[in-house]
């Protein structure tokens, strides 16, 4: 099917208008219920006829839009127009609207289903697709997302609901990867903050959180040369929601609908700025101010280090490693935490130490009967610290400057370290 989105929008709206009447229980016809269904059926027919006429380029930019019956006459179709039936529907609707006469309940009791079938057949003849086959997935711009959704539909037809949800999870990953900048939203991890981000695009927060509960965890593989990530293989957490009790037909139907709501809401949305973490953009450059700047090795974490420092002046864990020359620099990733912390010099003077290594150092902790991690440090007064943009920021032309390092104010220092 190769239809413009303006055509599909009207077909989908017509389909949704008829949905309630088609699913209604058919018992003793209620005149007022039938009257509402006649109005809805007329509106749906009007939309479908205009959509087909537009697709056939029969609509012109006139001051007056054609009526339902006029649009039907414009349609190029030898068989299946059912003009007699739709003229009766038009007369029933006009009599109700302009005179107040209720439609014949027996004649129009099943109007929603009858009109749906007639419109569906007309769409098949003129557009090559029945109304029943038209769904929102046709509006997805991203071809990869559409491919995963197509695979999900095939799995649903085979009653493989676990695979269906896996493919929906991949489709959601692709759609979110291509969405406007809103920060990382992980598929399969229900988080209130992510739901609030998407609420700005019109996605119901509760629906998104429920969708996330039903989906497996889908993360991204390594990005390609264009920075795009392929969805990884789904991971299910059996002890939580990843079990057959949640792999049901009504669940996948909900997830199809919820996914399409998310994908269609964000795919054409205007980008909005979001706050970037310092650690996503920068790393530290520690530069010696003079020759013979000592680098020593010690316990890495404050809780162990401070106990050992203040309780045992012998400092068995502190070892001199080497010296930095004036101007010599060390690049330190931001995840080397704590980066700056309290210490005592060998003479017992209070100082600030700067961590300049990341990996676990020698196994000396094991020698002393523990498994404490160690790192290398320098004295803060002996070095200059700047924050340098990561290499990838240059490749994406972010043009970030190198900036002086600033210690976090005390009000923030009680927050949990990354």
N, C-alpha and C positions, 0 to 999 in steps of 0.2 A: 504494500500500500504506500503510495507516494502522495500524501495529502498535505496541504498547507495547514499550519497550526490553527489559523482562523477557521478553517473548515472543521477540523477535529474538535475545537472548543465547542462549537454549536452542536455537533453530534453528541458529544459527551454530556452536555447540559440537557439535551432532549432525553437522553437515556436515563439520566438521574431524575428528571421530572416524572417519567413514567414508572420509575422503580417502585414507589410506594403503592400505586394502584395495582401493579402486577402482582405484588405479594399479599394484597389484602384478601381476607377470607371471603369467599363468594357464598353468601347465604341469601336471605331475603333482601333484595335490593333496597337500600335506603335512598330516598330521592335526593337528599342533600349531599350525601356521599357521592352518588352518581353524578350530580351536578358539578361537584369539584373535579371529579375525574374527567368529565367532558372538557372543562376549562383547561386542565393540565394537558390532556391529549391534544387539544387544539394548539396550545403553545408549543408542544413538542413537535407537532407536524409542521408548524410555521418555521421553527428553527431548522428542521431537517430539509424542508423544501428550499429555504434560502441558502443553506449550506451547499446543497447539490447544484443549485443554479449558479452560485458563486464559483464552485469548482469548474463548472462548464462555461464560465465566463459569460453568463447570460445576464448578469446584473450590471446595470449602468449607473453612473453617478447622477441620478435624477434627484429632484427635490423631494419627491414622494416615494417612500419605500413601498414595494409591492405588497399586497395582502397575501394571506396564506394561499388562497386559490389562485391568485395571479402568479405567485412564485411557482406553484405546481404546473401551471400552463407553460411557463418558461422552460421547464426541464425537458431536455431532449431524451425521450424514452418511448419506444414503440409499445411495450407491454409493461404492466405492473404499476401504472400510475394511480389506478383506482379512483379516478376523478369523481365517479358517482358517489362512492362512499364518503369521500372527503368533502363533497359539496353538502351532503346530509349533515356531517359533523359541523361544518361551518354554519349551516342554517340553525342547528340546535344550539350552538354557542351564541349566535347573534340573537336568537329568540330569548335566550336566558339573559344576556347582557342588556339588550335594548328594551325588552318588553317585560322580562321577569318570569317567563314561563319556564318551569322546571322540565328538563329533558325526560323522555319516556324511560322509566327505570328499567323496564324489561328489555327494551331495545338497546340501551347503552350500559347495561350492567357490567359487561366485560370490555368496556371501551379501551381501557389502558392496555390490556393484553392484545386486543384486536389491532389497535393502532400501532403498537410496537411491532407486531408481526408484519403488517403491511409496510411500515417504514423500513424495517430491516430488509425485506425483500427488495424494496426500491433502491436502497443503498447498495445491495449486492449487485443489482443490474447496472446501476449508474456509476458507482464508485469502486466496484470490485471487492467490497467488503460488507458484510452484514453489520447491522447496528450492534448486534450482540458481540461481534468480534472487535469492536472499537473500544480501546481502553486507554487510560492515561499514559501508559508506557510509551505510546506513540509520540508523546510530547517530550520525552527525554532526549536531550541534546547529545549527551555523552554516549558514544557507540559501545564502549566497554561496559558501562552500566547497563545498557539495554541488553547486551549479550548475556550478562549474568542474570538479569531478570528473565530473559527467555529460557535460560537453563533452569531457573527456579520453577517456571511454569511447566516445563516438561517433567520435572521431578514431582510436582504436585499431581500431574495427570497420572503418574505411576504410583501415586500414594506414598512416595518416599519423602515424608515431611521433614525428616532430619536434613536431608540434602537440600530440600527447598529452602529451609532457614539458613543453611550455609551459603547458598547462592545469593539470597537476599542480603546476608551480612556482607558479602563481597561487593554487591552492588552499592550498598550504603557506604562502604569504605571508599569506593571510587567517587561517588557523588560528593562526599564530604571533602575528599582530597582536592576536588576541583571547585569547591565552594569559595566564596569570598573569604578573605582572611578573618578568621574568628578564633584562631588558636586551635590546638590539637584536640579533636574530639575522637575518643577511642570507641570503636565499634565493639559492643558486647560488655561495656562497663557503664552501667547506669549511674550518672552523676547529675545532681541537681544543677550544678553550675553550667553543664553542657546543655541541659534542657532550657535553662534561662537564656543562653546565647541564641538558641534556635527559636525561642519564643519571639525574639525580635523580628524574625522572618515570617511569623504567622503560624509556626508549628506548635500545636498544643503540647505543653510541657508533660502532662500526664501520659499522653499517647507516646511521646518519644521515650520516656522512661520505661514504659511497659514494653515497647519495641526492643529496647536495649536488653531487658531481662530475658526475652525470648531468643535473642541472637547469640551465636558463639563469639568468642573473642577473635577479631580479625585485625591484625596489625599489618604494617607494610614491610615488604622486602627492601633490599638496598635500592636507593634511587638510581635511575638511569642517568644518561648524560644530560637529559633535560630536566632533572630533578623530580621526575615522576616515579611513584612507587607502585608496584604491583601488589595486590592484596595477597597476604600469606595464607597458608592453609588454616582453616578455622580450628580453634581449640575449644573444646567443650569442658565445662566444669560440672562433673556429674553430681558432686555433693551440694551443688546449688540449684541451678535451673536446667542443666544439660542432661535431661533424661527423657524417656518416652512419654512420661506424664505430660510433658509440654509439647510433644511433637504430634499435634492434632490438626485436623482440617480447619476448624474454626480459628485456631491460632495462626496458621499460615495465611488465611484470608485476611485477618486483621493486620498481619505484618506486611502483606502486599500493599494494603491501603495506606498504612502508616508510613511505609518506606516511600511510596510515590508522593505522599504529602510533603515529606521532608525534601526529597530530591527536586520536585517541581518548585518548591518554595525558595530554594537556595540557588538553583542553577542560573537564574537570570537576575538575582539580587545584586544591588550595587555594593561594591566593597565597603566595609567599614573598618576603621583602624582598631587595633587591639594592642594591649600592653605587652611588650616583649620582655621576657626575663633577661636580666643582665647576662646570665650564664649561657643564653642561647647565642649571644653576639660577641662576647668579649672573653679574653683570657688575660692573665697577669704577666707583665714583664718586670722582673726583679733585677736591678742593675747595681753593681757595686760602686760606691762613691769613691773608694780609695783602694790602694793595694792591700793585700793581706786581710781580706774580709773572711773571717772564720766561717766554715760550714761544719756544723756538728750534727750528729745523729742522736735521736732521743725518742722516747715514747710519744706516739702521735696524738693520742686523745687526752683532753684536758683532765678528765676524771682520774685517770691513772697517773698522768704526768704530775699533776699538782700534789697528789698524795705523796708520791715518791720525792718530789722536790722539797717539800716543806717538812717531811718527816725524817729524811735521811740525807744529811748534807754530803754524804760520800758520793752520791749521784752515780751509781754503778751502771746506769743505762746510757749516760751521756758519753759520747765518743767523738773526738775530733776526726773529721774526714778529710778535709782539704781546705784550700784558700782560693778566693776569687781575686782576680786582678781588677784594677780600676777600669770601669767601663764594661766589664764582662757581665753578660746578661743570662738569665735563666727564664724560660717561658713556663708558666705554671697554669694548668687548667683550673677553672673556677671550682671544680668539684673536689679539689684538694682542701678539705676543711677539717678542723678550723684553720683558716689562712693566717690570721694574726691572733696570737694568744699571749697570755701572761707567762712569765718565766723569771728565773733568777740567774744572774751571771755566776760564774765560778767564784767570784768574790762575795756573793750574797746580795748583790744589788738588784733591785727590781728592774726588769727590762720587758720589752715586747719582742717575741720571736716570730719570724715569718717562715711559714712552711714552703719549701721550694721543691719537694718531691711528692709523687703521688703513690707509686707502687710500694708494697710492703718491702721493707729493707731486709737486712740480714736476719738470720734466725736466732739472734742472740737471746730473744725473749724465751725461746725454748730452753736455752742453757740454764736460765734462772728459774725454770719451772713454770713458765707461763706461756701464753700465746699472744702477748701484746704486740700490736703492730707498731712499726717504727717508721720514722721519716727524717728527712734532712731539714735543717733550719739555719737561718741567719738572724743576726740582730737587726731590728728595724732601723735603728739609728745609723747603721752602716750602709744602708741601701736606699735606692729610690724606686718606688713602685708606680708603674703606669698601667693603664688598661688598654690593650691593643685589640683591634677588631680581628675576629677569626678570618682565616683565608677565604672561606666560602662567601663571606659578606662582600669581598672584593669581586668575586666571580659574578655575583648578582648585582653589582654596581650600587651597593647601598651607601658607599662613600662615607663611612663612619670615621670620625677622627680618633686618634690616640689621645686619651685623657688621663689626667692625674688620678691616682687611686685616692678614694676618700673612705675613711673608716666609718662604719655604720654608727649612728648615734646610739647612746645607751638604751634608749626606748625600744630599739629594734633588736638588741643583742640577746634578749631572752627568748626570741622566736626560735623554733626548731630549725636546726641546720639542715641543708639539703643533703 
